[in-house]
Amino acid sequence: MIEFLKQKNLEVKKNHLFIGGCDCVELVEKYDTPLYVINKDTIVQRYHSLKNALLEHYDKIEIHYAAKANTNMSILKLLNEEGAHLDCVSTGEIYLALKAGFAPEKILYTGNNYRDDEFQFALEKGVMINLDALSQIKRLVNVLDAVNMEKPLISFRVNPEFGGGFHDHCITAGPDIKFGILDSEIIEAYKKAQQYGFTKFGIHTHIGSGILDISTFKVAAQKYLDIISKIKKNLDIDFEFIDFGGGLGIPYRPSEKPLDLNEYSTSILDLFKKKIEELNLNGLIFSIEPGRYLVAESTIILSQVNTIKETRTKNWIGIDAGFNVLVRPTMYGSYHEVVVANRVGVKGKQLKYEIAGPICESGDVIAKDRTLPKIEENDLIAILDAGAYGFSMSSSYNSKLLPAEIMVSNGKSQIVRERQVYEDLTHHQHFYQDL
Ligand SMILES: Cc1ncc(COP(=O)(O)O)c(C=O)c1O
């Protein structure tokens, strides 16, 4: 377990869990629970180790951070400062990214089922658009005409009909998946775009999320590159970039191995380089768009035990973070390691526990069947690997207040998002009048 904690840049001193050089017990005394704690240095490390692994094999690479994993503006600012590009899936994400300092030309907007005003927003901001369906080109052209703009670079999301991922909801390619354009329509898509007067092109795919098996990426990459061959051979197109999407997994369980970055980079870039040489597409940009890989392991949630209960066959711990704060266990049955942050590694009686949140639903269980030291009220539970799809999928269900987020580094901590207050619950609401 200590080795697993080390992988996540977590330390244990005098039986307390430390993150970014800060004692979790002291953080809670200062900021209360539930609390998201983001280790700045882990994000920087993950970004540079991935970038360096790719640069070993090819020099024109871009890492587009998939903002959906975590749109905290300090994380966006940090990754921008480190040199990342960005993948946004909504105009809201674009808005936050621009506020955090990203240059619009570093953003690729991969929306799904776009509205006209979303096209207009992205075009006016100067963000690249990645279309997700053949039928969307005409609508994009209508918007361009309405705002009297030149044709920008355009990209299409390909569905190579081979996906992967840790849960059905996270597999984003396959014969009957809502995302992307199938092989059977992709040539028509680029042809139409040429006919409408577009001259600069990119191409994109994203097959799913939470993938630790590199062979899945390899099979998809080969299918994707074969589709790119077909496009190139049928139409005279020189792509500016080929984007292989995200999906790089992280070990949520101590039994799982971290992704071998060298093996990942070698496998995908060998296929890529062979193909671009064959097609005479030299010098174009290779991009990927990881979300989870860059931020998941940076963050823990600290939550306090307030209730101990036994049912017929189980021991229960009640904590103050439920699926309002971290929905992944309820939504996907996901596993998150938990640690008793104020008593790490203490010897003594161990029991099996179910850990439940405060939400009024039986499904509000954060962790099941965990062996922990005998828990007492006020113990502090740390939920690991909560940096991706944690806060970004949180909600105010049950009118719970959203937690605070703090960032830590070198023994210092700072609030990067205030805890909600009751007034936030009434914000933007109006009582009806004379209806
Ligand atoms: C288009 C696109 N790119 C990238 C990602 C990032 O995936 P991950 O966080 O698994 O790397 C997603 C996630 O759903 C996505 O939809």
The ligand as an ORCA input file, in Angstrom:
! r2SCAN-3c Opt
* xyz 0 1
  C     -13.305     13.714    -27.240
  C     -12.628     13.294    -25.986
  N     -11.302     13.456    -25.880
  C     -10.634     13.122    -24.753
  C     -11.293     12.603    -23.662
  C     -10.501     12.298    -22.430
  O     -10.594     11.014    -22.003
  P      -9.665     10.526    -20.798
  O      -9.959     11.387    -19.638
  O     -10.046      9.111    -20.585
  O      -8.260     10.684    -21.261
  C     -12.672     12.402    -23.730
  C     -13.396     11.808    -22.582
  O     -14.505     11.440    -22.596
  C     -13.360     12.764    -24.920
  O     -14.692     12.615    -25.027
*
